[in-house]
């Protein structure tokens, strides 16, 4: 399974509600996510399934990617899963999807959970911290460790196949 691990885009510091879960993407955050989504489209690296944390900033990030992916995405929908919320069990979710032989899945979530997810799946510590709107591309077999395919830097939009 190709797994794309995406950290949400830059978000506001505080929501009007005062709840962290309600923090939305900033205007520049939406622009950055659109640029990252376009880079994925241009590289033919778009997911078929998009799964997101239920927090607003992740849902918004995932919706932007789904719009960019609409030509290759089956129905343009975004699936919300608690396993991708802070403190969730994203590792078990990734393993379950790999066991189901899903093809191209994008997980959108939060730090430090995403670094933990990538490090656990690779079987080694991720040396590069997950920046906002960064994408880590993995090849995840049904069993065993994942292989790093690329890291997409959200600022330069460069794909680094050798990043560790």
ROSE-4610 file (N, C-alpha, C; in Angstrom, 1 decimal, always signed):
// ROSE-4610
residu = [X/X/X/X/X/X/X/X/X/X/X/X/X/X/X/X/X/X/X/X/X/X/X/X/X/X/X/X/X/X/X/X/X/X/X/X/X/X/X/X/X/X/X/X/X/X/X/X/X/X/X/X/X/X/X/X/X/X/X/X/X/X/X/X/X/X/X/X/X/X/X/X/X/X/X/X/X/X/X/X/X/X/X/X/X/X/X/X/X/X/X/X/X/X/X/X/X/X/X/X/X/X/X/X/X/X/X/X/X/X/X/X/X/X/X/X/X/X/X/X/X/X/X/X/X/X/X/X/X/X/X/X/X/X/X/X/X/X/X/X/X/X/X/X/X/X/X/X/X/X/X/X/X/X/X/X/X/X/X/X/X/X/X/X/X/X/X/X/X/X/X/X/X/X/X/X/X/X/X/X/X/X/X/X/X/X/X/X/X/X/X/X/X/X/X/X/X/X/X/X/X/X/X/X/X/X/X/X/X/X/X/X/X/X/X/X/X/X/X/X/X/X/X/X/X/X/X/X/X/X/X/X/X/X/X/X/X/X/X/X/X/X/X/X/X/X/X/X/X/X/X/X/X/X/X/X/X/X/X/X/X/X/X/X/X/X/X/X/X/X/X/X/X/X/X/X/X/X/X/X/X/X/X/X/X/X/X/X/X/X/X/X/X/X/X/X/X/X/X/X/X/X/X/X/X/X/X/X/X/X/X/X/X/X/X/X/X/X/X/X/X/X/X/X/X/X/X/X/X/X/X/X/X/X/X/X/X/X/X/X/X/X/X/X/X/X/X/X/X/X/X/X/X/X/X/X/X/X/X/X/X/X/X/X/X/X/X/X/X/X/X/X/X/X/X/X/X/X/X/X/X/X/X/X/X/X/X/X/X/X/X/X/X/X/X/X/X/X/X/X/X/X/X/X/X/X/X/X/X/X/X/X/X/X/X/X/X/X/X/X/X/X/X/X/X/X/X/X/X/X/X/X/X/X/X/X/X/X/X/X/X/X/X/X/X/X/X/X/X/X/X/X/X/X/X/X/X/X/X/X/X/X/X/X/X/X/X/X/X/X/X/X/X/X/X/X/X/X/X/X/X/X/X/X/X/X/X/X/X/X/X/X]
num = [1/1/1/2/2/2/3/3/3/4/4/4/5/5/5/6/6/6/7/7/7/8/8/8/9/9/9/10/10/10/11/11/11/12/12/12/13/13/13/14/14/14/15/15/15/16/16/16/17/17/17/18/18/18/19/19/19/20/20/20/21/21/21/22/22/22/23/23/23/24/24/24/25/25/25/26/26/26/27/27/27/28/28/28/29/29/29/30/30/30/31/31/31/32/32/32/33/33/33/34/34/34/35/35/35/36/36/36/37/37/37/38/38/38/39/39/39/40/40/40/41/41/41/42/42/42/43/43/43/44/44/44/45/45/45/46/46/46/47/47/47/48/48/48/49/49/49/50/50/50/51/51/51/52/52/52/53/53/53/54/54/54/55/55/55/56/56/56/57/57/57/58/58/58/59/59/59/60/60/60/61/61/61/62/62/62/63/63/63/64/64/64/65/65/65/66/66/66/67/67/67/68/68/68/69/69/69/70/70/70/71/71/71/72/72/72/73/73/73/74/74/74/75/75/75/76/76/76/77/77/77/78/78/78/79/79/79/80/80/80/81/81/81/82/82/82/83/83/83/84/84/84/85/85/85/86/86/86/87/87/87/88/88/88/89/89/89/90/90/90/91/91/91/92/92/92/93/93/93/94/94/94/95/95/95/96/96/96/97/97/97/98/98/98/99/99/99/100/100/100/101/101/101/102/102/102/103/103/103/104/104/104/105/105/105/106/106/106/107/107/107/108/108/108/109/109/109/110/110/110/111/111/111/112/112/112/113/113/113/114/114/114/115/115/115/116/116/116/117/117/117/118/118/118/119/119/119/120/120/120/121/121/121/122/122/122/123/123/123/124/124/124/125/125/125/126/126/126/127/127/127/128/128/128/129/129/129/130/130/130/131/131/131/132/132/132/133/133/133/134/134/134/135/135/135/136/136/136/137/137/137/138/138/138/139/139/139/140/140/140/141/141/141/142/142/142/143/143/143/144/144/144/145/145/145/146/146/146/147/147/147/148/148/148/149/149/149/150/150/150/151/151/151/152/152/152/153/153/153/154/154/154/155/155/155/156/156/156/157/157/157/158/158/158/159/159/159/160/160/160/161/161/161/162/162/162/163/163/163/164/164/164]
x = [+0.8/+0.0/+0.9/+0.5/+1.2/+0.4/+1.2/+0.6/+1.2/+0.4/+0.8/+0.4/+1.4/+1.2/+1.4/+0.3/+0.2/-0.1/+0.8/+0.4/-0.5/-1.5/-2.4/-1.6/-2.2/-1.6/-1.6/-0.8/-0.8/-2.2/-2.4/-3.7/-3.6/-4.8/-4.8/-4.4/-3.9/-3.4/-4.5/-5.6/-6.8/-8.1/-9.0/-10.3/-11.2/-12.2/-13.2/-13.9/-14.0/-14.7/-13.8/-12.4/-11.5/-11.0/-11.6/-11.3/-10.2/-9.2/-8.1/-8.7/-9.6/-10.2/-10.9/-11.2/-11.9/-11.0/-9.6/-8.7/-8.7/-8.9/-9.1/-7.8/-7.6/-6.5/-6.5/-5.3/-5.2/-5.3/-5.4/-5.5/-4.2/-3.0/-1.8/-1.6/-2.2/-2.2/-3.0/-4.2/-4.9/-4.1/-3.5/-2.6/-1.5/-0.9/+0.2/-0.3/-1.4/-2.0/-2.4/-2.9/-3.3/-2.0/-0.9/+0.4/+0.9/+0.8/+1.2/+0.3/-0.9/-1.9/-1.6/-1.3/-0.9/+0.4/+1.3/+2.6/+2.4/+1.5/+1.1/+0.5/-0.4/-1.1/-0.1/+0.8/+1.8/+2.7/+3.0/+3.9/+3.1/+1.9/+1.0/+1.1/+1.0/+1.0/-0.3/-1.4/-2.6/-3.3/-3.8/-4.4/-5.8/-6.2/-7.6/-8.5/-7.9/-8.6/-8.0/-8.8/-8.4/-9.0/-8.2/-8.7/-8.1/-8.9/-8.5/-8.8/-8.1/-8.5/-9.7/-10.6/-11.8/-11.6/-10.4/-10.1/-10.3/-10.8/-11.2/-10.0/-8.8/-7.7/-7.3/-7.5/-7.2/-8.3/-9.6/-10.7/-10.5/-10.2/-10.0/-8.9/-7.8/-6.6/-7.0/-7.7/-8.1/-9.1/-10.0/-10.9/-10.2/-9.2/-8.4/-7.7/-7.2/-6.5/-7.5/-8.7/-9.8/-10.2/-10.3/-10.7/-9.6/-8.4/-7.3/-7.2/-7.6/-7.6/-8.8/-9.8/-11.1/-11.0/-10.0/-10.0/-9.6/-8.8/-8.4/-9.1/-9.6/-10.3/-11.7/-12.0/-13.3/-14.5/-14.7/-15.9/-15.7/-14.4/-14.1/-14.4/-14.8/-15.1/-13.9/-14.0/-13.0/-13.6/-12.9/-13.3/-12.7/-13.5/-13.0/-12.8/-11.7/-11.4/-10.7/-11.2/-10.6/-9.2/-8.8/-7.4/-6.4/-6.8/-5.9/-6.0/-6.8/-6.9/-5.7/-5.3/-4.2/-4.4/-3.3/-3.4/-4.0/-4.5/-5.1/-4.2/-4.7/-3.8/-3.8/-3.0/-2.9/-2.1/-1.2/-0.4/-1.3/-2.2/-3.1/-4.0/-4.4/-5.2/-4.5/-3.2/-2.4/-2.2/-1.9/-1.7/-2.9/-4.1/-5.4/-5.6/-5.4/-5.6/-4.6/-3.3/-2.4/-2.8/-3.3/-3.8/-5.0/-5.8/-6.9/-6.5/-5.2/-4.6/-5.2/-5.4/-5.8/-4.7/-5.0/-4.0/-3.2/-3.9/-3.2/-4.0/-3.5/-4.3/-3.5/-4.2/-3.6/-4.2/-3.3/-3.7/-3.3/-4.3/-4.0/-4.1/-3.1/-3.1/-2.2/-1.7/-1.1/+0.3/+1.1/+2.3/+2.1/+2.8/+3.9/+3.4/+2.1/+1.6/+2.1/+2.2/+2.6/+4.0/+4.9/+6.3/+6.4/+5.6/+5.6/+5.1/+4.0/+3.5/+4.6/+5.2/+6.2/+7.4/+7.9/+9.0/+8.7/+7.5/+7.1/+7.0/+6.3/+6.2/+7.5/+8.4/+9.8/+10.7/+10.4/+11.3/+12.5/+12.5/+13.6/+13.1/+13.8/+13.3/+13.4/+12.4/+12.3/+13.2/+14.2/+15.1/+14.6/+13.7/+13.1/+11.8/+11.6/+10.3/+9.3/+8.0/+6.9/+6.5/+6.8/+6.4/+4.9/+4.3/+2.9/+2.8/+1.9/+1.6/+2.7/+3.6/+4.6/+3.9/+4.4/+3.9/+5.1/+4.9/+5.8/+5.2/+5.8/+5.3/+6.0/+5.2/+5.7/+5.1/+5.9/+5.4/+5.2/+4.0/+3.7/+3.2/+4.0/+3.5/+2.5/+1.8/+0.8/+1.5/+2.8/+3.5/+5.0/+5.6/+7.0/+7.0/+8.3/+8.5/+8.2/+7.8/+7.5/+8.9/+8.8/+10.0/+9.6/+10.6/+10.4/+10.5/+9.4/+9.4/+9.9/+9.4/+9.8/+9.3/+9.9/+9.3/+9.1/+7.9/+7.6/+7.7/+8.7/+8.9/+7.8/+7.0/+5.8/+6.2/+7.5/+7.9/+8.5/+9.4/+10.0/+9.3/+8.4/+7.6/+8.6/+9.7/+10.7/+10.4/+10.5/+10.4/+11.8/+12.0/+13.3/+13.2/+13.7/+13.6/+14.6/+15.6/+16.6/+16.5/+15.5/+15.4/+15.3/+16.0/+16.0/+16.0]
y = [-1.2/+0.0/+1.2/+2.2/+3.5/+4.3/+4.7/+5.5/+6.9/+7.9/+9.3/+9.9/+10.3/+10.9/+12.4/+13.1/+14.5/+15.2/+16.2/+17.0/+18.1/+18.5/+19.6/+20.8/+21.7/+23.0/+24.0/+25.1/+26.1/+26.6/+26.6/+27.0/+28.2/+28.7/+29.9/+29.4/+30.4/+30.0/+29.7/+30.4/+30.2/+30.3/+29.4/+29.5/+30.4/+30.9/+31.8/+31.0/+29.7/+28.9/+28.7/+28.9/+28.6/+27.1/+26.3/+24.9/+24.6/+23.9/+23.5/+22.8/+22.0/+21.2/+22.0/+23.3/+24.2/+25.1/+25.0/+25.9/+25.6/+26.6/+26.5/+26.8/+26.4/+26.8/+28.3/+28.9/+30.3/+30.4/+31.6/+31.8/+31.3/+31.7/+31.2/+29.7/+29.1/+27.7/+27.0/+27.5/+26.9/+27.0/+28.1/+28.2/+27.2/+27.0/+26.0/+24.6/+24.3/+22.9/+22.8/+23.8/+23.7/+23.5/+24.2/+24.0/+22.6/+22.1/+20.7/+19.7/+19.9/+19.0/+19.1/+20.3/+20.4/+19.6/+19.7/+19.0/+17.5/+17.0/+15.6/+15.2/+16.0/+15.7/+15.7/+16.7/+16.8/+15.6/+15.0/+13.9/+12.6/+12.6/+11.4/+10.6/+11.3/+10.7/+11.1/+11.0/+11.4/+10.1/+10.3/+9.1/+8.8/+7.5/+7.1/+7.2/+7.1/+7.2/+8.3/+9.2/+10.2/+10.0/+9.9/+9.6/+10.7/+11.3/+12.5/+12.4/+13.2/+13.5/+14.3/+14.2/+15.0/+16.5/+16.9/+18.3/+19.1/+20.3/+21.2/+21.4/+21.7/+22.0/+20.8/+19.6/+18.4/+18.2/+18.3/+18.2/+19.2/+20.4/+21.4/+21.0/+20.6/+20.2/+19.0/+18.0/+16.9/+17.2/+18.2/+18.6/+19.3/+20.1/+20.7/+19.7/+18.7/+17.6/+16.8/+16.5/+15.8/+16.6/+17.9/+18.7/+18.5/+18.6/+18.4/+17.1/+16.1/+14.7/+14.2/+15.1/+14.7/+13.9/+14.1/+13.4/+11.9/+11.6/+10.3/+9.7/+10.5/+10.1/+9.5/+8.4/+7.7/+8.6/+9.2/+9.9/+11.3/+11.7/+13.0/+13.1/+12.0/+12.1/+11.9/+12.4/+12.4/+11.6/+10.6/+9.7/+10.3/+10.5/+11.0/+9.8/+9.7/+8.6/+9.2/+8.7/+9.1/+8.6/+7.6/+7.1/+8.1/+9.1/+10.1/+11.4/+11.4/+12.6/+12.5/+13.6/+13.5/+12.3/+11.5/+10.4/+9.1/+9.2/+8.0/+6.9/+5.8/+4.7/+4.6/+5.5/+5.5/+4.4/+3.8/+2.7/+1.5/+1.2/+0.0/+0.3/+1.5/+1.8/+1.6/+2.1/+1.9/+0.4/-0.4/-1.8/-2.5/-2.1/-2.7/-2.4/-1.1/-0.8/-1.5/-1.7/-2.4/-3.9/-4.5/-5.9/-6.0/-5.0/-5.0/-4.7/-4.5/-4.2/-3.0/-2.0/-0.7/-0.2/+0.6/+1.0/+2.3/+3.4/+4.7/+5.4/+5.5/+6.0/+7.2/+8.3/+9.5/+9.6/+9.7/+10.0/+11.5/+12.2/+13.6/+13.7/+14.2/+14.2/+15.3/+15.0/+16.0/+15.5/+16.4/+16.1/+16.1/+15.3/+14.4/+13.0/+12.8/+11.5/+11.0/+12.0/+11.5/+11.1/+11.8/+11.4/+10.0/+9.8/+8.4/+7.4/+7.7/+6.8/+6.4/+7.4/+7.2/+6.4/+6.8/+6.1/+4.6/+4.4/+3.0/+2.2/+2.7/+1.9/+1.7/+2.6/+2.5/+1.6/+1.5/+0.7/+1.5/+2.8/+3.7/+5.1/+5.8/+7.2/+8.1/+8.8/+9.8/+11.0/+11.3/+12.3/+13.7/+13.8/+15.1/+15.3/+16.4/+16.6/+17.0/+16.6/+16.9/+18.3/+19.0/+20.4/+20.4/+21.6/+21.7/+21.6/+20.8/+20.5/+19.6/+19.0/+18.1/+16.8/+16.1/+14.8/+13.8/+12.7/+11.6/+10.4/+10.0/+8.9/+7.6/+6.6/+5.3/+4.2/+3.1/+1.9/+1.0/+0.6/-0.2/-1.6/-2.6/-4.0/-4.4/-5.5/-6.1/-6.4/-6.9/-7.2/-6.6/-6.4/-5.8/-4.3/-3.8/-2.4/-1.7/-0.5/+0.3/+0.8/+1.2/+1.8/+3.3/+4.1/+5.6/+5.7/+6.3/+6.6/+8.1/+9.0/+10.4/+11.2/+12.4/+13.5/+14.7/+15.2/+16.4/+17.6/+18.5/+19.7/+20.7/+21.1/+22.0/+23.4/+23.8/+25.2/+25.3/+24.3/+24.3/+23.5/+22.6/+21.7/+20.7/+20.4/+19.5/+18.1/+17.1/+15.7/+15.2/+14.7/+14.2/+12.7/+11.9/+10.5/+9.9/+10.6/+10.1/+10.7/+11.4/+12.0/+11.0/+11.2/+10.3/+11.2]
z = [+0.0/+0.0/+0.0/-0.8/-0.8/+0.3/+1.3/+2.3/+2.3/+2.2/+2.3/+3.6/+4.4/+5.7/+5.6/+5.9/+5.7/+7.0/+7.4/+8.6/+8.1/+8.9/+8.5/+8.2/+7.4/+7.1/+8.3/+8.1/+9.1/+9.5/+10.9/+11.4/+12.3/+12.6/+13.5/+14.9/+15.7/+17.0/+18.0/+17.8/+18.8/+18.0/+18.3/+17.7/+18.5/+17.9/+18.6/+19.8/+19.6/+20.6/+21.8/+21.6/+22.6/+22.6/+21.8/+21.7/+20.7/+21.0/+20.1/+18.9/+19.1/+18.0/+16.9/+17.3/+16.3/+15.6/+15.8/+15.1/+13.6/+12.8/+11.3/+10.7/+9.4/+8.6/+8.4/+8.3/+8.0/+6.5/+5.9/+4.5/+3.9/+4.5/+3.9/+4.1/+5.1/+5.3/+4.2/+3.9/+2.7/+1.4/+1.2/+0.0/+0.0/+1.1/+1.2/+0.9/+1.5/+1.2/-0.2/-0.8/-2.3/-3.1/-2.8/-3.5/-3.3/-2.1/-1.9/-2.6/-2.6/-3.4/-4.9/-5.4/-6.8/-7.1/-6.2/-6.4/-6.4/-5.6/-5.6/-6.9/-7.4/-8.6/-9.8/-9.8/-10.9/-10.9/-9.7/-9.6/-9.7/-10.0/-10.0/-8.7/-7.6/-6.3/-5.5/-6.1/-5.4/-4.8/-3.6/-2.9/-3.5/-3.3/-3.7/-2.5/-1.3/-0.1/+0.8/+1.4/+2.3/+3.6/+4.6/+6.0/+6.9/+7.7/+8.5/+10.0/+10.7/+12.1/+12.1/+13.1/+13.1/+13.5/+13.8/+14.2/+12.9/+13.1/+12.0/+11.0/+11.5/+10.6/+9.7/+10.2/+9.4/+8.4/+8.8/+7.9/+6.7/+7.0/+6.0/+5.1/+5.6/+4.8/+3.9/+4.4/+3.7/+2.6/+2.8/+1.8/+0.6/+0.9/-0.1/-1.0/-0.4/-1.1/-1.9/-1.3/-2.1/-3.3/-3.2/-4.4/-5.5/-5.1/-6.1/-6.7/-5.9/-6.3/-7.0/-7.2/-7.7/-9.0/-9.8/-11.1/-10.8/-9.8/-9.5/-8.3/-7.5/-6.2/-6.6/-6.1/-6.4/-6.3/-5.1/-4.9/-4.3/-4.1/-3.5/-2.0/-1.4/+0.1/+0.9/+2.2/+3.2/+4.3/+4.8/+5.9/+7.2/+8.2/+9.5/+10.4/+11.1/+12.0/+13.3/+14.4/+15.7/+15.9/+15.2/+15.3/+14.8/+14.1/+13.6/+14.4/+15.4/+16.3/+17.3/+17.9/+18.9/+19.9/+20.0/+21.0/+20.4/+19.1/+18.5/+18.1/+17.7/+17.3/+15.8/+15.2/+13.8/+13.2/+14.1/+13.6/+13.3/+14.2/+14.0/+12.8/+12.6/+11.4/+10.1/+10.1/+8.9/+8.6/+9.7/+9.5/+9.0/+9.5/+9.1/+7.6/+7.2/+5.8/+4.9/+5.3/+4.5/+4.4/+5.5/+5.4/+4.5/+4.3/+3.4/+2.0/+1.8/+0.4/-0.2/+0.6/+0.1/-0.8/-1.8/-2.8/-2.4/-2.4/-2.1/-1.1/+0.1/+1.3/+1.8/+2.1/+2.7/+4.1/+5.1/+6.5/+6.8/+7.3/+7.7/+9.2/+9.9/+11.3/+11.9/+13.1/+14.0/+14.5/+14.9/+15.6/+17.1/+17.8/+17.4/+16.9/+16.8/+16.5/+15.1/+14.1/+12.8/+12.7/+13.5/+13.5/+14.2/+15.2/+15.8/+14.8/+14.1/+13.1/+12.1/+11.5/+10.4/+11.0/+12.1/+12.8/+13.1/+13.6/+13.9/+12.7/+11.6/+10.4/+9.7/+9.8/+9.2/+10.0/+11.3/+12.2/+12.6/+12.4/+12.8/+13.0/+13.8/+14.1/+12.9/+12.7/+11.6/+12.0/+11.2/+11.5/+11.2/+10.3/+9.9/+10.6/+11.3/+12.0/+10.9/+11.2/+10.3/+10.4/+9.3/+9.2/+8.8/+9.0/+8.6/+7.1/+6.6/+5.2/+4.6/+5.4/+4.8/+4.5/+3.5/+3.1/+3.1/+3.8/+3.8/+3.0/+2.0/+1.2/+1.6/+1.9/+2.3/+1.5/+1.3/+0.8/+2.0/+2.3/+3.5/+3.1/+3.4/+3.1/+4.1/+3.8/+4.8/+6.1/+6.0/+7.3/+7.1/+8.2/+8.1/+8.0/+7.9/+7.9/+6.6/+6.7/+5.5/+4.9/+3.7/+3.0/+2.7/+3.0/+2.6/+1.1/+0.6/-0.9/-1.1/-0.3/-0.5/+0.7/+0.8/+1.7/+0.8/+0.8/+0.1/+1.0/+0.8/+1.6/+1.2/+2.1/+1.8/+1.4/+1.8/+1.4/+0.1/-0.3/-1.6/-2.6/-2.2/-3.0/-3.7/-3.1/-3.6/-3.0/-3.8/-3.4/-3.1/-1.9/-1.5/-1.3/-2.3/-2.1/-1.2/-0.7/+0.2/+1.6/+1.9/+3.2/+4.3/+5.3/+6.5/+7.7]
